[in-house]
Amino acid sequence: METLLRSRLIPLTEWSSYHPWPPLGGLRHLVFNGASNGFDTVVRRCGRRVLIDEQAFFEWARRTGGRP
């Protein structure tokens, strides 16, 4: 039987309401440099809104050790 994993999309500015790390400034740095640090796989853009795929974020953090 297949297990469907759903990921939550969290607006960048509301990330700190759900998780203490990384702080907003650090998260913005990761998004800005996403092409060079692989963080672009975590970011979803909907118009001007920047959303963070929660599941993809933690996979990225495990894969890279949380370092850009």
PyMOL Python script that loads the backbone (N, CA, C, O; Angstrom):
from pymol import cmd

cmd.read_pdbstr("""\
ATOM      1  N   MET A   1       0.830  -1.176   0.000  1.00  0.00           N
ATOM      2  CA  MET A   1       0.000   0.000   0.000  1.00  0.00           C
ATOM      3  C   MET A   1       0.881   1.248   0.000  1.00  0.00           C
ATOM      4  O   MET A   1       1.865   1.312   0.737  1.00  0.00           O
ATOM      5  N   GLU A   2       0.538   2.230  -0.814  1.00  0.00           N
ATOM      6  CA  GLU A   2       1.312   3.460  -0.902  1.00  0.00           C
ATOM      7  C   GLU A   2       0.964   4.410   0.231  1.00  0.00           C
ATOM      8  O   GLU A   2      -0.190   4.530   0.641  1.00  0.00           O
ATOM      9  N   THR A   3       1.986   5.072   0.719  1.00  0.00           N
ATOM     10  CA  THR A   3       1.777   6.108   1.717  1.00  0.00           C
ATOM     11  C   THR A   3       1.986   7.446   1.037  1.00  0.00           C
ATOM     12  O   THR A   3       3.047   7.700   0.467  1.00  0.00           O
ATOM     13  N   LEU A   4       0.995   8.287   1.095  1.00  0.00           N
ATOM     14  CA  LEU A   4       1.081   9.603   0.480  1.00  0.00           C
ATOM     15  C   LEU A   4       1.619  10.593   1.507  1.00  0.00           C
ATOM     16  O   LEU A   4       1.010  10.820   2.553  1.00  0.00           O
ATOM     17  N   LEU A   5       2.768  11.174   1.189  1.00  0.00           N
ATOM     18  CA  LEU A   5       3.359  12.167   2.076  1.00  0.00           C
ATOM     19  C   LEU A   5       2.995  13.548   1.561  1.00  0.00           C
ATOM     20  O   LEU A   5       3.332  13.912   0.435  1.00  0.00           O
ATOM     21  N   ARG A   6       2.316  14.300   2.381  1.00  0.00           N
ATOM     22  CA  ARG A   6       1.964  15.664   2.011  1.00  0.00           C
ATOM     23  C   ARG A   6       2.890  16.618   2.734  1.00  0.00           C
ATOM     24  O   ARG A   6       3.195  16.446   3.914  1.00  0.00           O
ATOM     25  N   SER A   7       3.318  17.596   2.024  1.00  0.00           N
ATOM     26  CA  SER A   7       4.193  18.589   2.617  1.00  0.00           C
ATOM     27  C   SER A   7       3.429  19.894   2.787  1.00  0.00           C
ATOM     28  O   SER A   7       2.558  20.238   1.988  1.00  0.00           O
ATOM     29  N   ARG A   8       3.770  20.591   3.822  1.00  0.00           N
ATOM     30  CA  ARG A   8       3.127  21.873   4.098  1.00  0.00           C
ATOM     31  C   ARG A   8       3.960  22.975   3.440  1.00  0.00           C
ATOM     32  O   ARG A   8       5.188  22.966   3.533  1.00  0.00           O
ATOM     33  N   LEU A   9       3.305  23.905   2.789  1.00  0.00           N
ATOM     34  CA  LEU A   9       3.972  25.073   2.220  1.00  0.00           C
ATOM     35  C   LEU A   9       3.777  26.238   3.183  1.00  0.00           C
ATOM     36  O   LEU A   9       2.653  26.675   3.431  1.00  0.00           O
ATOM     37  N   ILE A  10       4.882  26.731   3.717  1.00  0.00           N
ATOM     38  CA  ILE A  10       4.839  27.797   4.720  1.00  0.00           C
ATOM     39  C   ILE A  10       5.376  29.084   4.097  1.00  0.00           C
ATOM     40  O   ILE A  10       6.469  29.080   3.529  1.00  0.00           O
ATOM     41  N   PRO A  11       4.630  30.181   4.193  1.00  0.00           N
ATOM     42  CA  PRO A  11       5.153  31.459   3.689  1.00  0.00           C
ATOM     43  C   PRO A  11       6.461  31.811   4.401  1.00  0.00           C
ATOM     44  O   PRO A  11       6.597  31.605   5.607  1.00  0.00           O
ATOM     45  N   LEU A  12       7.405  32.335   3.652  1.00  0.00           N
ATOM     46  CA  LEU A  12       8.720  32.664   4.187  1.00  0.00           C
ATOM     47  C   LEU A  12       8.627  33.504   5.453  1.00  0.00           C
ATOM     48  O   LEU A  12       9.326  33.232   6.430  1.00  0.00           O
ATOM     49  N   THR A  13       7.775  34.519   5.447  1.00  0.00           N
ATOM     50  CA  THR A  13       7.684  35.438   6.590  1.00  0.00           C
ATOM     51  C   THR A  13       7.032  34.808   7.812  1.00  0.00           C
ATOM     52  O   THR A  13       7.136  35.357   8.910  1.00  0.00           O
ATOM     53  N   GLU A  14       6.361  33.667   7.651  1.00  0.00           N
ATOM     54  CA  GLU A  14       5.704  33.003   8.776  1.00  0.00           C
ATOM     55  C   GLU A  14       6.472  31.782   9.277  1.00  0.00           C
ATOM     56  O   GLU A  14       6.005  31.089  10.180  1.00  0.00           O
ATOM     57  N   TRP A  15       7.651  31.509   8.699  1.00  0.00           N
ATOM     58  CA  TRP A  15       8.430  30.324   9.060  1.00  0.00           C
ATOM     59  C   TRP A  15       8.711  30.276  10.564  1.00  0.00           C
ATOM     60  O   TRP A  15       8.620  29.212  11.177  1.00  0.00           O
ATOM     61  N   SER A  16       9.050  31.418  11.157  1.00  0.00           N
ATOM     62  CA  SER A  16       9.408  31.439  12.585  1.00  0.00           C
ATOM     63  C   SER A  16       8.227  31.124  13.495  1.00  0.00           C
ATOM     64  O   SER A  16       8.431  30.830  14.673  1.00  0.00           O
ATOM     65  N   SER A  17       7.013  31.176  12.992  1.00  0.00           N
ATOM     66  CA  SER A  17       5.843  30.780  13.782  1.00  0.00           C
ATOM     67  C   SER A  17       5.764  29.265  13.924  1.00  0.00           C
ATOM     68  O   SER A  17       5.118  28.752  14.838  1.00  0.00           O
ATOM     69  N   TYR A  18       6.422  28.556  13.019  1.00  0.00           N
ATOM     70  CA  TYR A  18       6.375  27.099  13.019  1.00  0.00           C
ATOM     71  C   TYR A  18       7.675  26.467  13.513  1.00  0.00           C
ATOM     72  O   TYR A  18       7.649  25.426  14.169  1.00  0.00           O
ATOM     73  N   HIS A  19       8.815  27.094  13.200  1.00  0.00           N
ATOM     74  CA  HIS A  19      10.119  26.519  13.528  1.00  0.00           C
ATOM     75  C   HIS A  19      11.062  27.616  14.019  1.00  0.00           C
ATOM     76  O   HIS A  19      11.058  28.721  13.475  1.00  0.00           O
ATOM     77  N   PRO A  20      11.876  27.321  15.049  1.00  0.00           N
ATOM     78  CA  PRO A  20      12.789  28.334  15.575  1.00  0.00           C
ATOM     79  C   PRO A  20      14.044  28.551  14.719  1.00  0.00           C
ATOM     80  O   PRO A  20      14.693  29.591  14.818  1.00  0.00           O
ATOM     81  N   TRP A  21      14.378  27.571  13.885  1.00  0.00           N
ATOM     82  CA  TRP A  21      15.590  27.663  13.070  1.00  0.00           C
ATOM     83  C   TRP A  21      15.255  27.410  11.624  1.00  0.00           C
ATOM     84  O   TRP A  21      14.411  26.555  11.358  1.00  0.00           O
ATOM     85  N   PRO A  22      15.835  28.071  10.703  1.00  0.00           N
ATOM     86  CA  PRO A  22      16.702  29.243  10.810  1.00  0.00           C
ATOM     87  C   PRO A  22      15.881  30.515  10.992  1.00  0.00           C
ATOM     88  O   PRO A  22      14.695  30.549  10.663  1.00  0.00           O
ATOM     89  N   PRO A  23      16.512  31.553  11.514  1.00  0.00           N
ATOM     90  CA  PRO A  23      15.789  32.822  11.651  1.00  0.00           C
ATOM     91  C   PRO A  23      15.478  33.400  10.268  1.00  0.00           C
ATOM     92  O   PRO A  23      16.037  32.958   9.265  1.00  0.00           O
ATOM     93  N   LEU A  24      14.604  34.367  10.225  1.00  0.00           N
ATOM     94  CA  LEU A  24      14.127  34.928   8.961  1.00  0.00           C
ATOM     95  C   LEU A  24      15.270  35.450   8.085  1.00  0.00           C
ATOM     96  O   LEU A  24      15.278  35.221   6.876  1.00  0.00           O
ATOM     97  N   GLY A  25      16.219  36.141   8.683  1.00  0.00           N
ATOM     98  CA  GLY A  25      17.347  36.670   7.903  1.00  0.00           C
ATOM     99  C   GLY A  25      18.176  35.564   7.274  1.00  0.00           C
ATOM    100  O   GLY A  25      18.599  35.677   6.123  1.00  0.00           O
ATOM    101  N   GLY A  26      18.409  34.499   8.022  1.00  0.00           N
ATOM    102  CA  GLY A  26      19.154  33.360   7.490  1.00  0.00           C
ATOM    103  C   GLY A  26      18.399  32.658   6.387  1.00  0.00           C
ATOM    104  O   GLY A  26      18.987  32.213   5.402  1.00  0.00           O
ATOM    105  N   LEU A  27      17.102  32.561   6.554  1.00  0.00           N
ATOM    106  CA  LEU A  27      16.255  31.925   5.549  1.00  0.00           C
ATOM    107  C   LEU A  27      16.252  32.748   4.261  1.00  0.00           C
ATOM    108  O   LEU A  27      16.310  32.191   3.164  1.00  0.00           O
ATOM    109  N   ARG A  28      16.186  34.058   4.394  1.00  0.00           N
ATOM    110  CA  ARG A  28      16.239  34.923   3.203  1.00  0.00           C
ATOM    111  C   ARG A  28      17.575  34.769   2.482  1.00  0.00           C
ATOM    112  O   ARG A  28      17.621  34.769   1.252  1.00  0.00           O
ATOM    113  N   HIS A  29      18.648  34.640   3.236  1.00  0.00           N
ATOM    114  CA  HIS A  29      19.970  34.423   2.638  1.00  0.00           C
ATOM    115  C   HIS A  29      19.992  33.114   1.844  1.00  0.00           C
ATOM    116  O   HIS A  29      20.514  33.067   0.730  1.00  0.00           O
ATOM    117  N   LEU A  30      19.426  32.063   2.420  1.00  0.00           N
ATOM    118  CA  LEU A  30      19.369  30.773   1.729  1.00  0.00           C
ATOM    119  C   LEU A  30      18.558  30.873   0.440  1.00  0.00           C
ATOM    120  O   LEU A  30      18.952  30.316  -0.584  1.00  0.00           O
ATOM    121  N   VAL A  31      17.430  31.577   0.484  1.00  0.00           N
ATOM    122  CA  VAL A  31      16.582  31.735  -0.704  1.00  0.00           C
ATOM    123  C   VAL A  31      17.317  32.548  -1.769  1.00  0.00           C
ATOM    124  O   VAL A  31      17.298  32.182  -2.944  1.00  0.00           O
ATOM    125  N   PHE A  32      17.962  33.641  -1.375  1.00  0.00           N
ATOM    126  CA  PHE A  32      18.655  34.510  -2.329  1.00  0.00           C
ATOM    127  C   PHE A  32      19.773  33.765  -3.051  1.00  0.00           C
ATOM    128  O   PHE A  32      19.998  33.983  -4.241  1.00  0.00           O
ATOM    129  N   ASN A  33      20.473  32.889  -2.337  1.00  0.00           N
ATOM    130  CA  ASN A  33      21.585  32.127  -2.908  1.00  0.00           C
ATOM    131  C   ASN A  33      21.182  30.701  -3.265  1.00  0.00           C
ATOM    132  O   ASN A  33      22.033  29.814  -3.329  1.00  0.00           O
ATOM    133  N   GLY A  34      19.912  30.480  -3.493  1.00  0.00           N
ATOM    134  CA  GLY A  34      19.380  29.141  -3.725  1.00  0.00           C
ATOM    135  C   GLY A  34      19.991  28.381  -4.876  1.00  0.00           C
ATOM    136  O   GLY A  34      20.129  27.161  -4.794  1.00  0.00           O
ATOM    137  N   ALA A  35      20.360  29.056  -5.944  1.00  0.00           N
ATOM    138  CA  ALA A  35      20.929  28.368  -7.107  1.00  0.00           C
ATOM    139  C   ALA A  35      22.298  27.772  -6.788  1.00  0.00           C
ATOM    140  O   ALA A  35      22.655  26.728  -7.334  1.00  0.00           O
ATOM    141  N   SER A  36      23.065  28.415  -5.918  1.00  0.00           N
ATOM    142  CA  SER A  36      24.412  27.926  -5.615  1.00  0.00           C
ATOM    143  C   SER A  36      24.460  26.959  -4.436  1.00  0.00           C
ATOM    144  O   SER A  36      25.411  26.188  -4.315  1.00  0.00           O
ATOM    145  N   ASN A  37      23.447  26.985  -3.560  1.00  0.00           N
ATOM    146  CA  ASN A  37      23.494  26.120  -2.382  1.00  0.00           C
ATOM    147  C   ASN A  37      22.470  24.986  -2.415  1.00  0.00           C
ATOM    148  O   ASN A  37      22.363  24.222  -1.456  1.00  0.00           O
ATOM    149  N   GLY A  38      21.723  24.873  -3.503  1.00  0.00           N
ATOM    150  CA  GLY A  38      20.743  23.795  -3.626  1.00  0.00           C
ATOM    151  C   GLY A  38      19.421  24.072  -2.943  1.00  0.00           C
ATOM    152  O   GLY A  38      18.535  23.218  -2.943  1.00  0.00           O
ATOM    153  N   PHE A  39      19.272  25.253  -2.359  1.00  0.00           N
ATOM    154  CA  PHE A  39      18.051  25.578  -1.626  1.00  0.00           C
ATOM    155  C   PHE A  39      16.886  25.869  -2.559  1.00  0.00           C
ATOM    156  O   PHE A  39      15.738  25.930  -2.120  1.00  0.00           O
ATOM    157  N   ASP A  40      17.173  26.049  -3.844  1.00  0.00           N
ATOM    158  CA  ASP A  40      16.099  26.317  -4.803  1.00  0.00           C
ATOM    159  C   ASP A  40      15.138  25.142  -4.937  1.00  0.00           C
ATOM    160  O   ASP A  40      14.031  25.311  -5.446  1.00  0.00           O
ATOM    161  N   THR A  41      15.541  23.951  -4.488  1.00  0.00           N
ATOM    162  CA  THR A  41      14.641  22.791  -4.498  1.00  0.00           C
ATOM    163  C   THR A  41      13.606  22.881  -3.383  1.00  0.00           C
ATOM    164  O   THR A  41      12.607  22.162  -3.400  1.00  0.00           O
ATOM    165  N   VAL A  42      13.842  23.757  -2.420  1.00  0.00           N
ATOM    166  CA  VAL A  42      12.970  23.912  -1.255  1.00  0.00           C
ATOM    167  C   VAL A  42      11.934  25.018  -1.465  1.00  0.00           C
ATOM    168  O   VAL A  42      10.855  24.989  -0.872  1.00  0.00           O
ATOM    169  N   VAL A  43      12.268  25.982  -2.306  1.00  0.00           N
ATOM    170  CA  VAL A  43      11.455  27.188  -2.486  1.00  0.00           C
ATOM    171  C   VAL A  43      10.406  26.985  -3.572  1.00  0.00           C
ATOM    172  O   VAL A  43      10.695  26.448  -4.641  1.00  0.00           O
ATOM    173  N   ARG A  44       9.195  27.420  -3.284  1.00  0.00           N
ATOM    174  CA  ARG A  44       8.110  27.446  -4.266  1.00  0.00           C
ATOM    175  C   ARG A  44       7.647  28.892  -4.359  1.00  0.00           C
ATOM    176  O   ARG A  44       7.453  29.550  -3.336  1.00  0.00           O
ATOM    177  N   ARG A  45       7.475  29.377  -5.545  1.00  0.00           N
ATOM    178  CA  ARG A  45       7.026  30.756  -5.735  1.00  0.00           C
ATOM    179  C   ARG A  45       5.637  30.744  -6.348  1.00  0.00           C
ATOM    180  O   ARG A  45       5.368  30.036  -7.319  1.00  0.00           O
ATOM    181  N   CYS A  46       4.776  31.533  -5.764  1.00  0.00           N
ATOM    182  CA  CYS A  46       3.407  31.667  -6.254  1.00  0.00           C
ATOM    183  C   CYS A  46       3.159  33.163  -6.408  1.00  0.00           C
ATOM    184  O   CYS A  46       2.813  33.848  -5.446  1.00  0.00           O
ATOM    185  N   GLY A  47       3.341  33.658  -7.627  1.00  0.00           N
ATOM    186  CA  GLY A  47       3.292  35.100  -7.827  1.00  0.00           C
ATOM    187  C   GLY A  47       4.480  35.728  -7.119  1.00  0.00           C
ATOM    188  O   GLY A  47       5.627  35.361  -7.371  1.00  0.00           O
ATOM    189  N   ARG A  48       4.203  36.673  -6.236  1.00  0.00           N
ATOM    190  CA  ARG A  48       5.277  37.311  -5.469  1.00  0.00           C
ATOM    191  C   ARG A  48       5.525  36.630  -4.134  1.00  0.00           C
ATOM    192  O   ARG A  48       6.476  36.963  -3.427  1.00  0.00           O
ATOM    193  N   ARG A  49       4.678  35.686  -3.796  1.00  0.00           N
ATOM    194  CA  ARG A  49       4.842  34.993  -2.508  1.00  0.00           C
ATOM    195  C   ARG A  49       5.944  33.957  -2.598  1.00  0.00           C
ATOM    196  O   ARG A  49       6.072  33.254  -3.600  1.00  0.00           O
ATOM    197  N   VAL A  50       6.730  33.870  -1.555  1.00  0.00           N
ATOM    198  CA  VAL A  50       7.789  32.874  -1.467  1.00  0.00           C
ATOM    199  C   VAL A  50       7.366  31.882  -0.400  1.00  0.00           C
ATOM    200  O   VAL A  50       7.186  32.244   0.763  1.00  0.00           O
ATOM    201  N   LEU A  51       7.207  30.630  -0.802  1.00  0.00           N
ATOM    202  CA  LEU A  51       6.765  29.576   0.101  1.00  0.00           C
ATOM    203  C   LEU A  51       7.890  28.573   0.290  1.00  0.00           C
ATOM    204  O   LEU A  51       8.656  28.300  -0.635  1.00  0.00           O
ATOM    205  N   ILE A  52       7.983  28.029   1.490  1.00  0.00           N
ATOM    206  CA  ILE A  52       8.987  27.028   1.808  1.00  0.00           C
ATOM    207  C   ILE A  52       8.289  25.686   1.955  1.00  0.00           C
ATOM    208  O   ILE A  52       7.355  25.546   2.744  1.00  0.00           O
ATOM    209  N   ASP A  53       8.744  24.706   1.195  1.00  0.00           N
ATOM    210  CA  ASP A  53       8.229  23.341   1.289  1.00  0.00           C
ATOM    211  C   ASP A  53       8.870  22.715   2.528  1.00  0.00           C
ATOM    212  O   ASP A  53      10.068  22.431   2.537  1.00  0.00           O
ATOM    213  N   GLU A  54       8.077  22.506   3.555  1.00  0.00           N
ATOM    214  CA  GLU A  54       8.591  22.061   4.854  1.00  0.00           C
ATOM    215  C   GLU A  54       9.337  20.736   4.761  1.00  0.00           C
ATOM    216  O   GLU A  54      10.434  20.606   5.304  1.00  0.00           O
ATOM    217  N   GLN A  55       8.761  19.765   4.087  1.00  0.00           N
ATOM    218  CA  GLN A  55       9.397  18.456   3.959  1.00  0.00           C
ATOM    219  C   GLN A  55      10.708  18.565   3.177  1.00  0.00           C
ATOM    220  O   GLN A  55      11.714  17.971   3.566  1.00  0.00           O
ATOM    221  N   ALA A  56      10.699  19.320   2.080  1.00  0.00           N
ATOM    222  CA  ALA A  56      11.912  19.505   1.279  1.00  0.00           C
ATOM    223  C   ALA A  56      12.987  20.241   2.080  1.00  0.00           C
ATOM    224  O   ALA A  56      14.176  19.975   1.906  1.00  0.00           O
ATOM    225  N   PHE A  57      12.576  21.167   2.960  1.00  0.00           N
ATOM    226  CA  PHE A  57      13.548  21.884   3.785  1.00  0.00           C
ATOM    227  C   PHE A  57      14.307  20.921   4.691  1.00  0.00           C
ATOM    228  O   PHE A  57      15.533  20.982   4.774  1.00  0.00           O
ATOM    229  N   PHE A  58      13.582  20.032   5.369  1.00  0.00           N
ATOM    230  CA  PHE A  58      14.256  19.119   6.285  1.00  0.00           C
ATOM    231  C   PHE A  58      15.082  18.075   5.545  1.00  0.00           C
ATOM    232  O   PHE A  58      16.100  17.619   6.067  1.00  0.00           O
ATOM    233  N   GLU A  59      14.671  17.688   4.348  1.00  0.00           N
ATOM    234  CA  GLU A  59      15.502  16.804   3.523  1.00  0.00           C
ATOM    235  C   GLU A  59      16.782  17.527   3.119  1.00  0.00           C
ATOM    236  O   GLU A  59      17.865  16.944   3.165  1.00  0.00           O
ATOM    237  N   TRP A  60      16.663  18.798   2.722  1.00  0.00           N
ATOM    238  CA  TRP A  60      17.833  19.601   2.365  1.00  0.00           C
ATOM    239  C   TRP A  60      18.768  19.739   3.568  1.00  0.00           C
ATOM    240  O   TRP A  60      19.984  19.612   3.424  1.00  0.00           O
ATOM    241  N   ALA A  61      18.208  19.997   4.750  1.00  0.00           N
ATOM    242  CA  ALA A  61      19.023  20.162   5.959  1.00  0.00           C
ATOM    243  C   ALA A  61      19.761  18.869   6.301  1.00  0.00           C
ATOM    244  O   ALA A  61      20.926  18.914   6.696  1.00  0.00           O
ATOM    245  N   ARG A  62      19.102  17.719   6.155  1.00  0.00           N
ATOM    246  CA  ARG A  62      19.770  16.439   6.406  1.00  0.00           C
ATOM    247  C   ARG A  62      20.876  16.187   5.382  1.00  0.00           C
ATOM    248  O   ARG A  62      21.960  15.718   5.729  1.00  0.00           O
ATOM    249  N   ARG A  63      20.593  16.499   4.136  1.00  0.00           N
ATOM    250  CA  ARG A  63      21.542  16.237   3.052  1.00  0.00           C
ATOM    251  C   ARG A  63      22.781  17.128   3.154  1.00  0.00           C
ATOM    252  O   ARG A  63      23.894  16.667   2.896  1.00  0.00           O
ATOM    253  N   THR A  64      22.603  18.385   3.523  1.00  0.00           N
ATOM    254  CA  THR A  64      23.721  19.335   3.537  1.00  0.00           C
ATOM    255  C   THR A  64      24.252  19.617   4.937  1.00  0.00           C
ATOM    256  O   THR A  64      25.258  20.310   5.088  1.00  0.00           O
ATOM    257  N   GLY A  65      23.601  19.099   5.941  1.00  0.00           N
ATOM    258  CA  GLY A  65      23.997  19.412   7.303  1.00  0.00           C
ATOM    259  C   GLY A  65      23.552  20.806   7.713  1.00  0.00           C
ATOM    260  O   GLY A  65      24.038  21.349   8.705  1.00  0.00           O
ATOM    261  N   GLY A  66      22.628  21.387   6.952  1.00  0.00           N
ATOM    262  CA  GLY A  66      22.123  22.721   7.264  1.00  0.00           C
ATOM    263  C   GLY A  66      23.065  23.835   6.878  1.00  0.00           C
ATOM    264  O   GLY A  66      22.870  24.988   7.263  1.00  0.00           O
ATOM    265  N   ARG A  67      24.095  23.488   6.110  1.00  0.00           N
ATOM    266  CA  ARG A  67      25.067  24.500   5.688  1.00  0.00           C
ATOM    267  C   ARG A  67      24.927  24.765   4.201  1.00  0.00           C
ATOM    268  O   ARG A  67      24.816  23.833   3.404  1.00  0.00           O
ATOM    269  N   PRO A  68      24.932  26.032   3.830  1.00  0.00           N
ATOM    270  CA  PRO A  68      24.832  26.364   2.399  1.00  0.00           C
ATOM    271  C   PRO A  68      26.062  25.975   1.618  1.00  0.00           C
ATOM    272  O   PRO A  68      26.119  26.193   0.407  1.00  0.00           O
TER     273      PRO A  68
END
""", "prot")
cmd.dss("prot")
cmd.show_as("cartoon", "prot")
cmd.util.cbc("prot")
cmd.orient("prot")
